[in-house]
Amino acid sequence: MHMNHEYAQEKASHSTRNAVTPMHVCLILDNNSLTDTVVQALDRAGRHRVTVFHDISELTQSTLTPDAILIGLQQFTALRENEPMVYLRLSRRSRIVVVLSSRELLDAAHILAFADAWVFEDINVDRINELLDLGLEGHCLMPKQFLSRLGVDEIRLTLLPRLSEPEFETLRLLGQGLNNRTIANQLDLSEAVIKSMVRSVLSKLHFRNRTEAGVFAARQQGALQSAREGMVPPHMHAAPTHRTGTS
């Protein structure tokens, strides 16, 4: 069963002529804590009808036609991969806004194109009302750090703990411009194993080729080890945002 939270308010005065039209928002997020945070932020605006669903099946069985659907990345991925026809039906009647963390951006890049807008729970979820208004117009606010090469580097730094130790050493040596044979000699592994390691590094960190991986490793050589140990780069915290189209 879903829970309704009615936040729409009557606008009776001429002084509210320029107020934004109330909208119906459905939430289906990946965890209860995030759901509570978003509901509280919407509540503060005092101008939305909010319906909370607990899983995709509740949403698909509902007869509601919300203006916007705020959906967690895991839920959205499952919807796109397992229920493509349901996704098409929902996308035709509502704006779909995906909620994710900044470090999930590269992993989710292939699927975010199917959403109308994105909200980053660790950067700009506190601006959810503004982001919803923009989402209905086909826009989203992109955090400033994602619009530069160094910003993408910072995301990749947060992904380094997913590398095995040999993979990390392979990446580090790619940053020195070494070929597979030389890397194999230094790590006392076969060249075939190093070739496999390079492919794994490219896949896990979303590099297009070994040259891009090497340039990243050379540029970020001073930060690789601390990021590998799980220390968050300083600029991965909240930052200014820029408006971009999502058409």
Secondary structure, DSSP 8 states (H G I E B T S, - for coil): --EEEE------SGGGTTS---EEEEEE-S-HHHHHHHHHHHHHHT-EEEEE-SSHHHHHH-----SEEEEEHHHHHHHHHH-HHHHHHHHHHSEEEEEE-GGGHHHHHHHHTTSSEEEETTTTGGGHHHHHHHHHTTEEEEEGGGGSHHHHHHHHHHHGGGS-HHHHHHHHHHTTT--HHHHHHHHT--HHHHHHHHHHHHHHHT-SSHHHHHHHHHHTTTTHHHHHTT---GGGS---EEEEE--
